[in-house]
Amino acid sequence: MDIKDKWIYFAAPLFTAAERQFNETLALYIEQAGFAVYLPQKECAKISKSEEIYKQCLKGLDNAWCVVAIVDGCDTDSGTSFEIGYACAKGIPVIGVRTDFRQKADDGHLNLMLSQSIAMLCFVNSLEDASIDTVARCVKEKINALLIKVLK
């Protein structure tokens, strides 16, 4: 796979100020590691029609070499779940990121379909370390490991 003209698609809920800030900060860490990031909350900021946002996000996914998806919560955000499923169907590997301490050791407490759609899971227990730096280090490690697999 030739990834030089592709980016990492960042799939995450983006409905609260805290979610948007977390997404922007983590995306910045990934960019500082040398990767291009497609962040829907940024890329679709000036689009007001739902249909156009949908189409723009699909274009973003279609040009991704991988997806980083925030899978926190009792149920992963429905839009993020769709993006994971779309990526999986297209053969685009997904790195799940979970900081939610409500987890099981074996699957991160994810829905079966999501756990099987994710190539790698980056789990940082928020009770033990809520640092964005720790989350970013974990994500960068998983991206680099996935990059090695993709380039083989």
N, C-alpha and C positions, 0 to 999 in steps of 0.2 A: 504494500500500500504506500502510495506517495502522499506524505502528510505535509509537505512544505507549504502548500497553499490552503491548508485546512486549519481549523481551530478546535479548541475545546469548548463544547457547549455546556453552559452552566444552568442546570435545571434546578429550580428551587421555588418555594412559595415566596411571594413578593408583595404581600398585602399589608404588612405592618412596617412601621419605621424600623423596628428592630430587625426584621427579616431582611429588609432592603439594605440596611447598614452591614449586616453580617455578610450578605451576598457580595456587596461591593468590596468589602475588606478582603474576603477570601479570594475573590477574582483578582484583585490587585496583587496579592501574594503569588498567585499562579502566573500572572503576567511578569512579575519581577523575576520569576524563575526562567523566563524566556519563552513562554508559551502565549500564543494569541488566544483570547477568551471571547466567546460570544455570550454576552450577558443580556438576556431578553429585556430586563427592566430598563436597560440603557438603550439597546438597539431599537426598541419599540416605543420609546418615550414620547415621540411626536405623532404616533399613530393613534387615531381615536376610534376607528371602526374595528369591531371585534374580528370580522372576517379578515381584514388586512393584518391584524396582529397574528392571527392564526397562520396565515400564509407566510408571513415574515419569519415566524418561529420555525415552521417546517423547512424553509430555505436554510435557516441557521443550522438545524439538525442535519439536513442533507449535506452540508459542507463541513461537518464535524468529523474528526478522526476518533474522538471519544467524547463521552459525556461525563461530567461530574454532577451528581445528583444528591441534593440534600434529602435524606429520608428520615427526618426526625418526626416525632409525634406518635400517637397511638395508631393513627392511620396516616401514611404518607400523603402529602398534598395531591389532590386528584390531577391537577395539571402536570405535576412532576411525574406522577405515575404514568400518565399518557406518554410523556416524553421518553421515559424509560422503555415503555413498550414499543414505541415507534423506533427508537434506536435499536433495540434488540431485534426487531423484525428486519431492520436494514443491515444488520450485522455490525453495528457500531458498538464497541465495548463501552460499558458503563461502570464508573467507579461510584459506589454509594458512600455517602458521608453521613455518619450518625453520631450525634453527641448526646442523644437522649438516653438517660441512665435506665429507663424502663426497657431492659433488654434481656435476652437469653444468650448464653455464651456461644451457642452453635449457629444462630442465624440473625443475631442482632434484633430479634423480635420483629422481623419483617414479615409481611404477607408472603405466602409461599411463592406466588407468581413473581413478586418483586425480587425475593431472595434468589430465585433461579435466573433472573434476568440480569443480575449484577455480576460483572466479571470479578470485581474486587470490592471489599468493604473496608472502609477506613472508619474504625470506631474509636472515639475518644470519650470516655466516661465523664460527663459533665460534673459528677459529684467529686471526682478525683482531680480533674484538671479542666477548667472551663476556658483556658487560654486559647485565643484565636491563633497564637503562634504554634501551639501544639497541634491544633487541627490542621493548620497550613503545612506543617512539616509532614504530617501523616499523608495528606493529600498529595504533596509533591513526591513523596516516596512511592506512592501508588501510581502516580502518573509516569514516573521514570521507569518503574517496573513494567507497566503496561506498554510503554514506548518500546522497550527492549523486545517484548513479545511481538508487537505489531511490525517492527522492522526486520524480524527474522525471516 
